[in-house]
Amino acid sequence: MKIRLAQVTTSRDPKENLDIVRDAVRSAADAGARLCVLPEATMRRFGGSIVDVAEPLDGPWATAVRAAADEAGITVVAGMFTPAADHGDGESGAAERVRNTLLITGGGVEASYDKIHLFDAFGFAESDTVAPGSDPVVVDVDGVGVGFATCYDIRFPGLFQTLADRGAQLIVVPASWGRGPGKVDQWTLLARARALDSTTFVAACGQADPAASGIEITGTAPVGIGHSMVVSPTGEILDELTDAPGELTIDLDVTDLEAVRRNLPVLANRVF
């Protein structure tokens, strides 16, 4: 299956970001990709309120993405924010929270994944504004089992092994990774480790580093470092991008998985 990762820098304007989605989807379809992956927070980049832009999965933003996917005839994954029933901690006066959601649509697929592990680390508290999801998601895209994780999820191998147990051959990881010392090395190491843990392909698609486009952003919000990559089930980086906006297209042969799992049966050999 040919996939394309669209490493973009989104803005604070959801309508403007729809143009980015449409361009990426058209380009992916023109390249023959069957799956187009955009980053976490494609709807609106982090930094400032995300609560005010949250829309349901049948709202105008998701509907526009769905239309772009249907027109192209391919499956599209894009990060957005949806309303949560969780209204925060009333005792502390916390504001209403949203879900950090991946919309998965087009090509005969309609699903969503709510980020399970929230980024309460490195001085940022995602849980202040985001309620966690609880359900791992695997869908069938052209006969390939595709699982989903979002950004900070990549630090938790149990989720990736659960997705593999449920039939994932490829795990897609949209992200908006936080910048800082050693963070690129951690991102790369984690993507490779999770591929080995689960013996799946891992396609990690991050927001580009705004600085690479001359955009100056201050604060602790995780706005992206780029370095999107596709990793094989044996931990080999098959292709990767730098920190700047770009597109990565690769044709995956998932028939390799059977031999890998036979030679490296970590899923079968697990005790815990």
C-alpha positions as CSV (number, residue, x, y, z in Angstrom):
1,M,0.0,0.0,0.0
2,K,1.4,3.4,-1.0
3,I,1.1,6.0,1.8
4,R,1.9,9.7,2.0
5,L,2.9,11.7,5.1
6,A,2.2,15.4,4.7
7,Q,4.5,17.2,7.1
8,V,2.9,20.7,7.3
9,T,2.8,23.7,9.6
10,T,-0.8,24.6,10.4
11,S,-2.0,27.9,11.6
12,R,-4.4,29.1,14.3
13,D,-7.2,29.4,11.6
14,P,-9.1,26.2,11.0
15,K,-10.5,27.5,7.7
16,E,-7.0,28.3,6.5
17,N,-5.9,24.8,7.5
18,L,-8.6,23.2,5.4
19,D,-6.8,24.6,2.4
20,I,-3.6,22.8,3.6
21,V,-5.6,19.6,3.9
22,R,-7.2,19.8,0.5
23,D,-3.8,20.5,-1.1
24,A,-2.2,17.6,0.7
25,V,-5.0,15.2,-0.2
26,R,-4.9,16.1,-3.9
27,S,-1.2,15.8,-4.0
28,A,-1.3,12.4,-2.3
29,A,-4.0,11.1,-4.7
30,D,-1.9,12.4,-7.7
31,A,1.0,10.4,-6.3
32,G,-1.0,7.2,-6.2
33,A,-1.2,7.0,-2.4
34,R,-4.1,5.2,-0.8
35,L,-3.6,6.7,2.6
36,C,-2.8,10.4,3.3
37,V,-1.6,11.2,6.8
38,L,-1.6,14.7,8.3
39,P,-0.3,15.7,11.7
40,E,-1.9,16.1,15.1
41,A,-3.6,19.5,15.5
42,T,-4.1,19.9,11.8
43,M,-7.4,21.7,12.6
44,R,-5.5,24.3,14.7
45,R,-1.9,24.3,16.0
46,F,-1.3,24.2,19.7
47,G,-0.6,27.5,21.5
48,G,-3.7,29.3,22.9
49,S,-7.2,28.0,23.3
50,I,-8.3,24.9,21.4
51,V,-11.7,24.6,23.2
52,D,-13.3,27.3,21.1
53,V,-12.7,25.5,17.8
54,A,-13.9,22.0,18.9
55,E,-16.5,20.6,16.6
56,P,-18.3,17.2,16.4
57,L,-17.3,14.7,13.8
58,D,-20.3,15.7,11.7
59,G,-19.5,19.4,12.0
60,P,-18.3,21.7,9.2
61,W,-14.5,21.1,9.6
62,A,-14.7,17.3,9.5
63,T,-17.3,17.4,6.8
64,A,-14.9,19.5,4.6
65,V,-12.1,17.0,5.2
66,R,-14.5,14.1,4.4
67,A,-15.5,15.8,1.1
68,A,-11.8,16.2,0.1
69,A,-11.1,12.5,0.9
70,D,-14.2,11.4,-1.0
71,E,-13.3,13.5,-4.0
72,A,-9.8,12.0,-4.1
73,G,-11.1,8.5,-3.4
74,I,-8.4,7.8,-0.7
75,T,-8.3,7.5,3.1
76,V,-7.3,10.6,5.0
77,V,-6.1,11.0,8.6
78,A,-6.1,14.4,10.2
79,G,-5.9,15.7,13.7
80,M,-8.8,17.8,15.1
81,F,-10.5,18.7,18.3
82,T,-14.0,17.4,19.2
83,P,-16.3,18.2,22.2
84,A,-15.9,16.0,25.3
85,A,-18.6,15.1,27.7
86,D,-16.0,15.7,30.4
87,H,-16.3,19.2,31.7
88,G,-13.2,19.3,33.8
89,D,-12.9,19.3,37.5
90,G,-15.7,21.4,38.9
91,E,-13.9,21.7,42.3
92,S,-10.9,23.4,40.8
93,G,-12.9,25.4,38.3
94,A,-11.3,23.8,35.3
95,A,-12.7,24.8,31.9
96,E,-14.6,22.5,29.6
97,R,-12.3,20.0,27.9
98,V,-12.2,18.6,24.4
99,R,-10.9,15.4,22.8
100,N,-7.7,15.3,20.8
101,T,-9.2,13.4,17.9
102,L,-7.9,11.8,14.7
103,L,-10.5,11.9,11.9
104,I,-10.1,8.8,9.7
105,T,-12.2,9.1,6.6
106,G,-12.5,8.3,2.9
107,G,-11.8,5.3,0.8
108,G,-14.6,3.3,2.4
109,V,-13.4,4.1,5.9
110,E,-15.1,6.2,8.6
111,A,-13.6,6.1,12.1
112,S,-12.0,8.3,14.7
113,Y,-9.4,7.9,17.5
114,D,-9.3,9.9,20.7
115,K,-5.7,10.3,22.1
116,I,-5.4,8.1,25.2
117,H,-2.1,9.3,26.7
118,L,-2.1,13.1,27.4
119,F,1.0,15.2,27.3
120,D,1.5,16.2,30.9
121,A,5.2,16.5,30.7
122,F,8.1,19.0,30.0
123,G,6.1,21.8,31.6
124,F,3.0,21.4,29.5
125,A,-0.4,20.0,30.8
126,E,-2.5,18.8,27.9
127,S,-5.0,17.4,30.4
128,D,-6.0,21.0,31.4
129,T,-7.9,21.3,28.2
130,V,-8.1,17.7,26.8
131,A,-10.0,14.7,28.1
132,P,-8.3,11.3,27.4
133,G,-9.7,8.7,25.1
134,S,-9.8,5.0,26.1
135,D,-10.3,2.9,23.1
136,P,-7.6,1.6,20.7
137,V,-8.6,1.8,17.1
138,V,-7.7,-0.4,14.1
139,V,-9.3,-0.1,10.7
140,D,-9.0,-1.9,7.3
141,V,-7.5,0.3,4.5
142,D,-7.3,-1.6,1.3
143,G,-6.9,-4.9,3.1
144,V,-4.2,-3.6,5.5
145,G,-4.8,-3.3,9.2
146,V,-4.0,0.2,10.3
147,G,-3.8,1.2,13.9
148,F,-3.6,4.7,15.4
149,A,-1.7,6.6,18.1
150,T,-1.2,10.3,18.7
151,C,2.1,12.0,19.6
152,Y,2.7,11.2,23.4
153,D,1.1,7.8,22.9
154,I,4.4,6.8,21.2
155,R,6.1,6.6,24.6
156,F,3.8,3.7,25.7
157,P,4.6,0.3,24.1
158,G,1.5,-1.4,25.5
159,L,-0.7,0.6,23.2
160,F,1.3,-0.5,20.1
161,Q,1.3,-4.1,21.1
162,T,-2.5,-4.0,21.8
163,L,-3.0,-2.5,18.3
164,A,-0.9,-5.3,16.8
165,D,-2.9,-7.9,18.8
166,R,-6.0,-6.4,17.2
167,G,-4.7,-6.8,13.6
168,A,-2.6,-3.7,13.0
169,Q,0.2,-4.2,10.4
170,L,0.8,-0.5,10.1
171,I,0.5,2.0,13.0
172,V,0.1,5.7,12.1
173,V,1.3,8.3,14.6
174,P,0.3,11.9,13.8
175,A,2.1,14.3,16.2
176,S,2.9,17.8,17.1
177,W,6.1,17.0,19.0
178,G,7.4,19.4,21.6
179,R,10.8,21.1,20.9
180,G,13.7,20.9,23.3
181,P,17.2,19.4,23.9
182,G,17.3,15.8,22.7
183,K,13.7,15.7,21.6
184,V,14.5,14.8,17.9
185,D,16.6,11.9,19.1
186,Q,13.8,10.8,21.4
187,W,11.2,11.0,18.7
188,T,13.3,8.9,16.3
189,L,14.3,6.4,19.0
190,L,10.7,5.9,20.1
191,A,9.3,5.4,16.6
192,R,11.9,2.7,16.0
193,A,11.4,1.1,19.3
194,R,7.6,0.9,18.9
195,A,8.0,-0.7,15.5
196,L,10.2,-3.4,17.1
197,D,7.9,-3.8,20.2
198,S,4.9,-4.5,17.9
199,T,6.6,-5.8,14.8
200,T,4.5,-3.4,12.7
201,F,5.4,-0.6,10.3
202,V,5.2,2.7,12.0
203,A,4.4,5.9,10.0
204,A,5.1,8.9,12.3
205,C,3.9,12.2,10.8
206,G,4.7,15.4,12.7
207,Q,4.0,19.0,12.4
208,A,7.0,20.7,10.7
209,D,9.1,23.0,12.9
210,P,7.6,26.5,12.5
211,A,11.1,28.0,12.7
212,A,12.0,26.2,9.5
213,S,9.4,28.4,7.8
214,G,10.5,31.5,9.5
215,I,7.5,31.4,12.0
216,E,8.5,32.5,15.5
217,I,6.5,30.9,18.3
218,T,7.1,31.4,22.0
219,G,5.9,29.4,25.0
220,T,5.8,25.7,25.9
221,A,3.1,24.5,23.5
222,P,4.2,21.5,21.4
223,V,4.2,23.0,17.9
224,G,6.3,20.4,16.1
225,I,9.9,19.5,15.1
226,G,9.2,17.7,11.8
227,H,11.3,14.6,11.2
228,S,8.4,12.5,10.0
229,M,9.5,9.0,9.2
230,V,8.4,5.5,8.2
231,V,10.0,2.6,10.1
232,S,10.0,-1.1,9.2
233,P,9.0,-3.8,11.7
234,T,12.7,-4.5,12.3
235,G,13.3,-0.9,13.3
236,E,14.9,0.3,10.1
237,I,14.1,3.9,9.0
238,L,12.8,3.4,5.5
239,D,12.5,7.1,4.7
240,E,12.4,10.4,6.7
241,L,12.1,14.1,6.4
242,T,14.0,17.0,8.0
243,D,12.4,19.8,10.1
244,A,10.9,21.7,7.2
245,P,7.5,21.2,5.5
246,G,7.6,18.3,3.0
247,E,5.9,15.1,1.8
248,L,7.1,11.6,2.2
249,T,5.6,8.9,-0.1
250,I,6.5,5.2,0.3
251,D,5.0,1.9,-0.9
252,L,4.8,-0.6,1.9
253,D,4.8,-4.4,1.4
254,V,3.0,-5.7,4.4
255,T,3.6,-9.3,3.3
256,D,7.1,-8.9,4.9
257,L,5.3,-9.0,8.3
258,E,4.7,-12.7,8.3
259,A,8.4,-13.5,8.0
260,V,9.4,-10.8,10.5
261,R,7.0,-12.1,13.1
262,R,8.1,-15.7,12.5
263,N,11.7,-14.8,13.1
264,L,11.1,-12.2,15.9
265,P,8.0,-13.5,17.7
266,V,8.0,-10.9,20.5
267,L,4.2,-10.7,20.5
268,A,3.9,-14.4,21.0
269,N,6.8,-14.6,23.5
270,R,5.4,-11.9,25.8
271,V,5.0,-12.9,29.5
272,F,3.6,-9.5,30.7
